[in-house]
Amino acid sequence: MAPNEFATDPTETKDRNFVTALARGLDVLRCFRENEAALTNTDFAERTGLPKATVSRLTHTLCELDYLVADTRTGTYRLGAGVLQLGFGVLTSMEIGDRAEDEMRRLRDGPNSYITVALGEAHRLDVVYIATKRSREDVALQIRVGSRLPLFDSAIGRAIMVGMDDIAREKAFAFAGEIDQATEARGRASCAAAVEEYALHGYCSSYGDWRPDVNGIAVPVFSPNGSQVYGLNIGGPSFHVKRKQLETVYAKRLIKAAESISIRF
């Protein structure tokens, strides 16, 4: 069986208040990937590692609650209006995106018209974009609110890891360990390198690590009490957005923008 990318919280067995059935239902909803409109019970079972009988009960319940919509002709399910309602609630509560609006626009409107700017938050082993500013060029990174990047391989993911406390980092490593020891070891090595780079330069980078055609740098953004950490990144196609320009022209602007957003938040 393939590694379970939607494994429930590794602290589950230690927490008597943890509701496993709820966690499994949310695992099913997380199975949908970008540009996927419909999935079958077999797809859910393969991606969650859950037995098909359990998946069938979960999808039935989620349909009853309007989080999934079943197509009996094809045996598939698509996300329902209930999920959309939850999404709107999340977006409206994310004031940091509104507060970052001006700073992100200023970064995007700098000397390089291919620059794209994004603000993201960690979720397990991914970073989810909660606010974006696409470049001024037609040929640009296809990013949008809800896009996901890998925590260990992207500049924004590395910046968030730098800003995390030890407990949050260890939880991320535990999720990686649910996949295999090699993934956890890679995550720890990536984090250690990011901490060192941030201490030296004040930002984290990814030059072709996430995608070979993308360069980017990022910094952490903190809430005043330190309870929340986000990542702010700038980047673009490596052919147009060069490492030297990111480090000599944009790094100081990015650091200043993150400081401003953190103060406003």
C-alpha positions as CSV (number, residue, x, y, z in Angstrom):
1,M,0.0,0.0,0.0
2,A,1.2,3.5,-0.8
3,P,2.2,5.7,2.2
4,N,-0.8,7.3,3.8
5,E,-0.5,11.0,3.0
6,F,-3.6,11.8,5.0
7,A,-2.6,9.9,8.2
8,T,-4.5,11.2,11.2
9,D,-2.7,13.2,13.9
10,P,0.2,11.2,15.3
11,T,-0.8,12.3,18.8
12,E,-4.2,10.7,18.3
13,T,-3.4,7.6,20.4
14,K,-2.3,9.7,23.3
15,D,-5.3,12.1,23.4
16,R,-8.5,10.7,24.8
17,N,-10.4,13.8,23.5
18,F,-9.3,13.1,19.9
19,V,-12.3,12.1,17.8
20,T,-11.0,9.6,15.3
21,A,-14.2,9.4,13.2
22,L,-14.1,13.2,12.7
23,A,-10.5,13.1,11.7
24,R,-11.2,10.4,9.2
25,G,-14.1,12.3,7.7
26,L,-11.8,15.4,7.2
27,D,-9.1,13.1,5.7
28,V,-11.7,12.1,3.0
29,L,-12.4,15.8,2.2
30,R,-8.7,16.5,1.9
31,C,-8.3,13.9,-0.8
32,F,-9.4,16.3,-3.5
33,R,-6.4,17.8,-5.3
34,E,-6.2,20.8,-7.6
35,N,-8.2,20.4,-10.8
36,E,-9.9,17.2,-9.5
37,A,-13.7,17.5,-9.7
38,A,-14.8,14.0,-8.7
39,L,-13.4,10.9,-6.8
40,T,-14.6,7.4,-6.1
41,N,-14.6,5.5,-2.9
42,T,-11.7,3.5,-4.2
43,D,-9.8,6.8,-4.7
44,F,-10.6,7.8,-1.1
45,A,-9.5,4.4,0.3
46,E,-6.2,4.5,-1.6
47,R,-5.4,8.0,-0.5
48,T,-6.4,7.7,3.1
49,G,-5.4,4.1,3.7
50,L,-8.8,3.4,5.2
51,P,-10.8,0.3,4.5
52,K,-13.4,0.6,1.7
53,A,-16.2,-0.2,4.1
54,T,-15.2,2.6,6.4
55,V,-14.9,5.0,3.4
56,S,-18.4,4.1,2.3
57,R,-19.8,5.0,5.6
58,L,-17.9,8.3,5.7
59,T,-18.9,9.4,2.2
60,H,-22.5,8.5,3.0
61,T,-22.4,10.7,6.1
62,L,-20.6,13.6,4.3
63,C,-23.3,13.5,1.6
64,E,-26.1,13.7,4.2
65,L,-24.4,16.8,5.6
66,D,-23.9,18.3,2.1
67,Y,-20.1,18.2,2.3
68,L,-20.1,15.8,-0.6
69,V,-22.5,15.2,-3.5
70,A,-22.9,11.7,-5.0
71,D,-23.3,10.9,-8.7
72,T,-25.0,7.5,-8.7
73,R,-24.4,7.1,-12.4
74,T,-20.7,7.2,-12.2
75,G,-20.2,6.2,-8.6
76,T,-18.2,9.4,-7.9
77,Y,-18.4,12.2,-5.4
78,R,-17.7,15.9,-5.7
79,L,-17.3,18.6,-3.0
80,G,-20.6,20.1,-1.9
81,A,-21.9,23.5,-0.8
82,G,-21.1,22.7,2.8
83,V,-17.4,22.8,2.1
84,L,-17.8,26.1,0.3
85,Q,-19.5,27.6,3.4
86,L,-16.7,26.4,5.6
87,G,-14.2,28.0,3.1
88,F,-15.9,31.3,3.2
89,G,-15.8,31.3,6.9
90,V,-12.1,30.6,6.9
91,L,-11.3,33.3,4.4
92,T,-13.4,36.0,6.2
93,S,-11.6,35.2,9.4
94,M,-8.1,35.6,7.9
95,E,-7.7,39.3,8.5
96,I,-4.0,39.0,7.9
97,G,-4.6,38.7,4.2
98,D,-6.4,42.1,4.2
99,R,-3.7,43.6,6.3
100,A,-1.0,42.3,3.9
101,E,-2.7,43.7,0.8
102,D,-0.8,46.9,0.4
103,E,2.6,45.4,1.2
104,M,2.1,42.5,-1.2
105,R,1.0,44.9,-3.9
106,R,4.1,47.0,-3.4
107,L,6.3,44.0,-3.7
108,R,4.5,42.8,-6.8
109,D,4.8,46.2,-8.5
110,G,8.5,46.4,-8.1
111,P,11.1,46.6,-10.9
112,N,10.6,43.0,-12.2
113,S,7.1,42.6,-13.8
114,Y,7.4,38.8,-13.5
115,I,7.4,38.8,-9.7
116,T,4.6,37.0,-7.9
117,V,3.8,37.4,-4.2
118,A,2.0,35.1,-1.8
119,L,1.1,34.7,1.9
120,G,0.7,31.2,3.2
121,E,0.0,29.1,6.3
122,A,1.2,25.6,7.1
123,H,-1.1,22.6,7.1
124,R,0.5,19.3,7.9
125,L,3.3,18.9,5.2
126,D,1.9,21.6,2.9
127,V,1.7,25.4,2.8
128,V,-1.7,26.7,1.7
129,Y,-1.8,30.1,0.1
130,I,-4.3,32.4,1.8
131,A,-3.5,35.6,-0.2
132,T,-1.8,36.1,-3.5
133,K,-0.7,38.8,-6.0
134,R,0.0,37.5,-9.4
135,S,2.7,39.1,-11.6
136,R,1.9,41.8,-14.1
137,E,2.8,39.5,-17.0
138,D,0.5,37.1,-18.8
139,V,3.1,34.4,-18.5
140,A,3.3,33.8,-14.8
141,L,3.1,31.3,-12.1
142,Q,-0.4,29.8,-11.9
143,I,-1.1,30.5,-8.2
144,R,-4.3,31.2,-6.4
145,V,-5.7,31.2,-2.9
146,G,-5.8,27.6,-1.9
147,S,-2.8,26.5,-3.9
148,R,-0.4,24.2,-2.0
149,L,3.3,24.0,-1.9
150,P,5.5,21.4,-0.1
151,L,6.6,22.5,3.4
152,F,10.1,21.1,3.1
153,D,11.0,22.1,-0.5
154,S,9.6,25.6,-1.0
155,A,11.0,28.9,0.2
156,I,7.8,29.8,1.9
157,G,7.6,26.4,3.7
158,R,11.2,26.8,4.9
159,A,10.4,30.3,6.2
160,I,7.4,29.0,8.1
161,M,9.5,26.2,9.7
162,V,12.0,28.8,10.8
163,G,9.3,30.7,12.5
164,M,7.7,27.7,14.2
165,D,8.4,26.8,17.8
166,D,10.0,23.4,18.6
167,I,6.6,21.8,19.3
168,A,5.2,22.7,15.9
169,R,8.3,21.6,14.1
170,E,8.3,18.2,15.9
171,K,4.7,17.8,14.9
172,A,5.5,18.4,11.3
173,F,8.4,15.9,11.5
174,A,6.0,13.4,13.0
175,F,3.7,13.8,10.0
176,A,6.7,13.2,7.8
177,G,7.6,10.1,9.8
178,E,4.2,8.7,9.1
179,I,5.3,8.5,5.5
180,D,8.7,7.1,6.1
181,Q,12.0,7.7,7.9
182,A,13.6,9.2,4.8
183,T,11.0,11.9,4.5
184,E,11.4,12.8,8.1
185,A,15.2,12.9,7.8
186,R,14.9,15.1,4.7
187,G,12.5,17.4,6.5
188,R,14.8,17.8,9.5
189,A,17.8,18.5,7.2
190,S,15.8,21.1,5.2
191,C,14.7,22.8,8.4
192,A,18.3,22.9,9.8
193,A,19.6,24.4,6.5
194,A,16.7,27.0,6.5
195,V,17.4,28.1,10.1
196,E,21.1,28.6,9.2
197,E,20.3,30.5,6.0
198,Y,17.8,32.7,7.8
199,A,20.3,33.5,10.6
200,L,22.8,34.5,7.9
201,H,20.7,36.4,5.4
202,G,17.3,37.1,7.0
203,Y,15.3,35.0,4.5
204,C,15.0,31.5,3.2
205,S,15.4,30.5,-0.5
206,S,14.4,27.8,-3.0
207,Y,16.1,27.9,-6.3
208,G,14.6,25.1,-8.3
209,D,14.0,22.9,-5.3
210,W,10.2,23.0,-5.5
211,R,10.0,23.2,-9.2
212,P,13.1,23.4,-11.5
213,D,11.8,26.4,-13.3
214,V,10.9,28.5,-10.2
215,N,13.1,30.7,-8.0
216,G,11.9,32.3,-4.8
217,I,12.7,33.7,-1.4
218,A,10.5,34.0,1.7
219,V,10.4,35.2,5.3
220,P,8.2,34.4,8.3
221,V,5.4,36.7,9.4
222,F,4.3,36.6,13.1
223,S,1.2,37.5,15.0
224,P,2.0,39.9,17.9
225,N,1.8,37.2,20.5
226,G,3.7,34.7,18.4
227,S,0.8,32.2,18.4
228,Q,0.6,32.2,14.6
229,V,3.3,32.1,12.0
230,Y,2.8,32.6,8.3
231,G,5.2,32.8,5.3
232,L,5.5,35.6,2.8
233,N,7.3,34.8,-0.4
234,I,8.2,36.4,-3.7
235,G,9.4,34.6,-6.8
236,G,8.7,33.7,-10.4
237,P,9.9,31.8,-13.5
238,S,13.7,31.2,-13.1
239,F,14.3,32.5,-16.7
240,H,13.0,35.9,-15.7
241,V,13.4,36.0,-11.9
242,K,17.1,35.6,-11.2
243,R,18.7,34.7,-7.9
244,K,20.9,37.7,-7.9
245,Q,18.0,40.1,-8.2
246,L,16.0,38.4,-5.5
247,E,18.9,38.6,-3.1
248,T,20.2,42.1,-3.9
249,V,17.0,44.0,-4.8
250,Y,14.0,42.2,-3.3
251,A,15.3,40.7,-0.1
252,K,15.4,43.9,1.9
253,R,11.9,44.9,0.6
254,L,10.6,41.5,1.6
255,I,12.0,41.6,5.1
256,K,10.6,45.2,5.6
257,A,7.2,44.1,4.3
258,A,7.1,41.1,6.7
259,E,8.0,43.4,9.6
260,S,5.2,45.8,8.6
261,I,2.6,43.1,8.3
262,S,3.6,41.5,11.6
263,I,3.1,44.9,13.4
264,R,-0.3,45.5,11.8
265,F,-1.6,42.0,12.4
